[in-house]
Amino acid sequence: MTTEATLADSLAVADRVRALMVRHGIGKRQQTTELCRILDLSFSQGHRKLRGSSPWTLAQIRKVAQAFGEPPTQLFGAQENGLGAAGAQPREATLNLGGFEGPCIAWIGGPLGPYERTEFVAYGEGERWRIVRCDGAPGEHAHEVQKIEIHPRRGEAQRATVAVVDADRAAAEALCDYLLQNGFEALAYDRLAAFTDALQTQTFDAVVTDWLFDSCTAAAAIESVRRSAQPDAPIFLLTGDLLTGKASESEISEVIRRFDVACYEKPARLAILVADLSKRLGRV
C-alpha cells in the first residue's frame, strides 16, 4: 500500500545515496552489496534502487543515512537551501499548477491562519497531500509549504524487461541478477499464477520459464503470453527434467511447435542464453 513515505522521485535520491557512499569510501562495485546489507534487499532489488528505477521510501532513506551517521535531509537535498530545519517534513504530494499535475516532494509545515499569506499551500487528502498556489486567503486546513522538489527524469535508453518464472526462487533471482548485469530489467516469479496475473497489467519483452511447477507445466502460461498485449515476446523454456524423465518430450515438442518457444537444458549456459535473447530482441 502506498503511504506518505513513498518518494515520488527515485533518481535524485539514488544519485545522493551513491554520492554519500563515495564520501564514506564505498567504491562503485561495492555499493549495491552495501545497500543490500543495510536494507536487507536482494542484489537485483538493490541494483534497481541505486539506478533510480525502484521507488525509495522515507524509512529506507532514514535507514541508509543512519548507517553512515548522516542526517536524512542530506539525501533529500534539503540542506542545500537550509530548509527542513523548522519542523517541516518531506511528504509525497501532487502539485497542481495551471495545466500541470504531477508528483513532487514537499516540505510541509504547520497549519496556516486565515490571515496568513504564502505562495503555495498544502491540503491533506487521506495519506497524500495536494499542493496548489494560494491566490488569496488560505482555505480551511491549509498548511504552509516551505519547499517543493520536482526532478525531471533523465533520458535513458529503454531496457528490455524479462520475466523469469521458476519454482526455485533462488534460481530465478540468480538469473535476474545476471540479466541485470547484462543490461536488462528482470522480474522474478516463483508461481505460475503470480506470473499470469502480472500479464493482465504489464507487458514483458521476453519470458524465461521453467517447465514443471509441482503437478503443472508452464504450457498454459506460455499460451497466455501469446494471448497477451505482447504476443511476439521471445519465450525461452529452461528444463532439467527431460533427462530424468519427469518431463514429457512430446508435450514440450508440441509447445515449441505451437508457440515458437526456444528450449534450453538446465543448467543453461547463461552467456549463450543472453546472446540468443539479445539477438531475438534486435539488440545485436
C-alpha positions as CSV (number, residue, x, y, z in Angstrom):
1,M,0.0,0.0,0.0
2,T,1.3,3.5,-0.9
3,T,1.9,5.7,2.2
4,E,3.1,9.2,2.7
5,A,6.6,7.7,3.0
6,T,6.8,6.8,-0.7
7,L,9.0,9.2,-2.6
8,A,8.0,10.5,-6.0
9,D,11.5,10.8,-7.4
10,S,13.9,7.9,-7.1
11,L,16.6,9.1,-9.5
12,A,17.6,12.1,-7.3
13,V,17.7,10.0,-4.2
14,A,19.7,7.3,-5.9
15,D,22.2,10.0,-7.0
16,R,22.6,11.3,-3.4
17,V,22.9,7.8,-2.0
18,R,25.7,6.9,-4.4
19,A,27.5,10.2,-3.6
20,L,27.1,9.5,0.1
21,M,28.7,6.1,-0.3
22,V,31.6,7.5,-2.2
23,R,32.2,10.1,0.5
24,H,32.4,7.2,3.0
25,G,34.8,5.2,0.9
26,I,32.4,2.7,-0.6
27,G,33.6,2.0,-4.2
28,K,31.2,1.7,-7.1
29,R,31.5,-2.1,-7.3
30,Q,30.6,-2.5,-3.6
31,Q,27.7,0.0,-3.4
32,T,24.9,-2.4,-4.4
33,T,26.2,-5.1,-1.9
34,E,26.4,-2.5,0.9
35,L,22.9,-1.2,0.2
36,C,21.5,-4.7,0.2
37,R,23.1,-5.3,3.6
38,I,21.7,-2.1,5.1
39,L,18.1,-2.5,3.7
40,D,18.0,-6.3,3.6
41,L,17.4,-6.5,-0.2
42,S,18.2,-8.9,-2.9
43,F,21.0,-8.0,-5.3
44,S,18.5,-7.2,-8.1
45,Q,16.4,-5.0,-5.7
46,G,19.5,-3.1,-4.5
47,H,20.7,-2.7,-8.1
48,R,17.3,-1.1,-9.1
49,K,17.4,1.2,-6.1
50,L,20.8,2.6,-7.0
51,R,19.8,3.0,-10.6
52,G,16.8,5.0,-9.6
53,S,14.3,2.6,-11.3
54,S,12.8,1.5,-8.0
55,P,11.0,3.9,-5.6
56,W,12.5,4.8,-2.3
57,T,10.6,5.3,0.9
58,L,11.4,7.8,3.7
59,A,12.0,4.9,6.0
60,Q,14.7,3.4,3.7
61,I,16.4,6.8,3.2
62,R,16.5,7.3,7.0
63,K,18.0,3.9,7.5
64,V,20.7,4.5,4.9
65,A,21.5,7.9,6.4
66,Q,21.6,6.4,9.9
67,A,24.0,3.7,8.7
68,F,26.5,6.3,7.7
69,G,25.8,8.7,10.6
70,E,24.4,11.5,8.4
71,P,21.1,13.4,8.6
72,P,18.3,12.1,6.3
73,T,17.9,15.6,4.9
74,Q,21.3,15.1,3.2
75,L,19.6,12.6,0.9
76,F,16.6,14.8,0.3
77,G,18.7,17.8,-0.8
78,A,17.1,19.9,1.9
79,Q,20.4,21.2,3.4
80,E,21.3,22.9,0.1
81,N,18.6,25.5,0.8
82,G,18.6,25.5,4.5
83,L,15.1,24.0,4.6
84,G,13.7,21.2,6.7
85,A,15.1,22.5,10.0
86,A,12.0,24.4,11.2
87,G,9.6,21.5,11.7
88,A,8.7,21.0,8.0
89,Q,8.6,17.3,7.0
90,P,9.2,15.9,3.5
91,R,6.0,14.4,2.2
92,E,4.8,12.8,-1.0
93,A,2.4,15.2,-2.8
94,T,0.7,16.1,-6.0
95,L,1.5,19.5,-7.4
96,N,-1.4,21.2,-9.3
97,L,-0.1,24.3,-11.1
98,G,-2.1,25.6,-14.1
99,G,-2.4,22.8,-16.5
100,F,0.4,20.8,-14.8
101,E,-0.4,18.0,-12.4
102,G,2.4,15.7,-11.2
103,P,4.2,14.1,-8.3
104,C,6.6,16.1,-6.1
105,I,8.2,16.1,-2.7
106,A,7.0,19.0,-0.5
107,W,8.4,20.2,2.8
108,I,5.1,20.9,4.7
109,G,4.9,22.9,7.8
110,G,2.1,23.7,10.3
111,P,-1.4,24.9,9.6
112,L,-2.0,28.4,8.4
113,G,-4.2,31.0,10.0
114,P,-7.0,32.7,7.9
115,Y,-4.9,35.9,7.5
116,E,-1.5,34.4,6.8
117,R,-0.2,34.6,3.2
118,T,2.1,32.2,1.4
119,E,2.7,31.4,-2.3
120,F,1.8,27.7,-2.1
121,V,-0.4,25.7,0.4
122,A,-0.9,22.0,1.1
123,Y,-4.1,20.2,1.8
124,G,-4.1,16.7,3.2
125,E,-6.1,14.2,1.2
126,G,-6.1,10.9,3.1
127,E,-2.5,9.6,3.0
128,R,-1.4,12.1,0.3
129,W,-1.0,15.9,0.1
130,R,-2.2,18.3,-2.7
131,I,-0.1,21.4,-3.4
132,V,-1.8,24.4,-5.0
133,R,-0.9,28.1,-5.5
134,C,-2.6,30.3,-2.9
135,D,-4.0,33.4,-4.6
136,G,-5.9,34.8,-1.6
137,A,-6.6,33.8,1.9
138,P,-5.7,30.1,2.6
139,G,-8.6,27.8,2.9
140,E,-9.6,25.8,6.0
141,H,-7.0,23.1,6.9
142,A,-4.3,24.7,4.6
143,H,-0.7,24.0,5.6
144,E,2.4,26.0,4.9
145,V,4.7,24.8,2.1
146,Q,8.4,25.6,2.6
147,K,9.9,23.8,-0.3
148,I,8.8,21.8,-3.4
149,E,11.1,19.5,-5.3
150,I,10.4,18.3,-8.8
151,H,13.1,16.3,-10.6
152,P,12.8,15.8,-14.3
153,R,13.8,12.3,-15.3
154,R,17.0,11.9,-17.2
155,G,16.8,10.4,-20.7
156,E,17.9,6.8,-20.6
157,A,17.9,4.0,-23.1
158,Q,15.0,1.7,-22.6
159,R,16.0,-1.6,-21.1
160,A,14.1,-4.7,-22.2
161,T,12.1,-6.2,-19.4
162,V,12.4,-10.0,-18.9
163,A,10.1,-12.2,-16.8
164,V,11.9,-15.1,-15.1
165,V,9.5,-17.8,-13.9
166,D,10.9,-20.6,-11.8
167,A,9.6,-22.5,-8.9
168,D,13.1,-22.2,-7.3
169,R,13.1,-18.6,-6.1
170,A,16.8,-18.5,-5.6
171,A,17.4,-19.7,-9.2
172,A,15.0,-17.1,-10.5
173,E,16.8,-14.3,-8.5
174,A,20.2,-15.5,-9.7
175,L,19.1,-15.4,-13.3
176,C,17.6,-11.9,-12.7
177,D,20.9,-10.7,-11.3
178,Y,22.8,-12.0,-14.4
179,L,20.3,-10.3,-16.7
180,L,20.6,-7.0,-14.8
181,Q,24.3,-7.1,-15.1
182,N,23.9,-7.5,-18.9
183,G,21.7,-4.6,-19.5
184,F,18.1,-6.0,-19.0
185,E,15.4,-5.3,-16.4
186,A,14.3,-8.6,-14.9
187,L,11.4,-9.6,-12.6
188,A,11.3,-13.0,-10.8
189,Y,8.2,-15.1,-10.3
190,D,8.2,-18.4,-8.4
191,R,4.5,-19.2,-9.1
192,L,2.7,-19.6,-12.4
193,A,-0.4,-17.9,-11.0
194,A,1.6,-14.8,-10.0
195,F,3.1,-14.6,-13.4
196,T,-0.2,-15.0,-15.3
197,D,-1.8,-12.4,-13.0
198,A,1.1,-10.0,-13.9
199,L,0.4,-10.5,-17.6
200,Q,-3.0,-8.8,-17.1
201,T,-1.4,-5.5,-16.0
202,Q,2.0,-5.3,-17.6
203,T,4.0,-6.4,-20.6
204,F,7.3,-8.2,-20.9
205,D,9.7,-8.0,-23.8
206,A,10.8,-11.6,-23.2
207,V,10.0,-14.6,-20.9
208,V,12.3,-17.2,-19.4
209,T,10.4,-20.0,-17.7
210,D,10.9,-23.4,-16.1
211,W,8.6,-26.3,-17.3
212,L,7.4,-28.1,-14.2
213,F,5.7,-26.5,-11.3
214,D,4.6,-29.2,-8.9
215,S,1.9,-31.1,-10.8
216,C,1.5,-28.4,-13.5
217,T,3.5,-27.4,-16.6
218,A,4.1,-24.0,-18.0
219,A,2.1,-24.8,-21.2
220,A,-0.9,-22.7,-20.2
221,A,1.3,-19.8,-19.0
222,I,3.1,-19.9,-22.4
223,E,-0.2,-19.8,-24.2
224,S,-1.2,-16.8,-22.0
225,V,1.9,-14.9,-23.2
226,R,0.9,-15.5,-26.8
227,R,-2.5,-14.1,-26.0
228,S,-1.2,-11.1,-24.0
229,A,-0.6,-7.5,-25.1
230,Q,3.0,-8.5,-26.1
231,P,2.2,-11.7,-28.1
232,D,5.5,-11.8,-30.0
233,A,7.8,-11.7,-26.9
234,P,10.5,-14.3,-27.2
235,I,9.9,-17.3,-24.9
236,F,12.8,-19.4,-23.5
237,L,12.0,-22.7,-21.8
238,L,14.6,-24.0,-19.4
239,T,14.2,-27.5,-18.1
240,G,16.4,-30.2,-16.5
241,D,13.6,-32.8,-16.4
242,L,13.9,-34.3,-19.9
243,L,16.9,-36.4,-18.9
244,T,15.3,-37.6,-15.7
245,G,12.1,-38.5,-17.4
246,K,9.9,-36.2,-15.3
247,A,9.0,-34.0,-18.3
248,S,7.2,-35.3,-21.4
249,E,9.3,-34.8,-24.5
250,S,6.2,-34.9,-26.7
251,E,4.4,-32.2,-24.6
252,I,7.5,-29.9,-24.8
253,S,7.8,-30.5,-28.5
254,E,4.2,-29.5,-29.0
255,V,4.7,-26.3,-27.1
256,I,7.8,-25.5,-29.1
257,R,5.9,-26.0,-32.4
258,R,2.7,-24.2,-31.4
259,F,4.1,-21.2,-29.6
260,D,7.6,-20.7,-31.2
261,V,9.5,-21.4,-28.0
262,A,13.3,-21.9,-27.6
263,C,14.3,-24.7,-25.3
264,Y,17.5,-25.0,-23.3
265,E,18.5,-27.8,-21.0
266,K,19.4,-26.9,-17.4
267,P,21.8,-25.8,-16.2
268,A,21.7,-23.3,-19.0
269,R,24.9,-21.6,-20.2
270,L,23.8,-18.0,-19.4
271,A,26.2,-16.2,-21.8
272,I,24.7,-18.2,-24.7
273,L,21.1,-17.6,-23.4
274,V,21.7,-13.9,-23.1
275,A,23.3,-13.8,-26.6
276,D,20.2,-15.5,-28.0
277,L,17.9,-13.2,-26.1
278,S,19.7,-10.1,-27.3
279,K,19.6,-11.3,-30.9
280,R,15.8,-12.1,-30.8
281,L,15.2,-8.6,-29.3
282,G,17.3,-7.0,-32.0
283,R,20.0,-5.7,-29.6
284,V,22.9,-7.1,-31.7
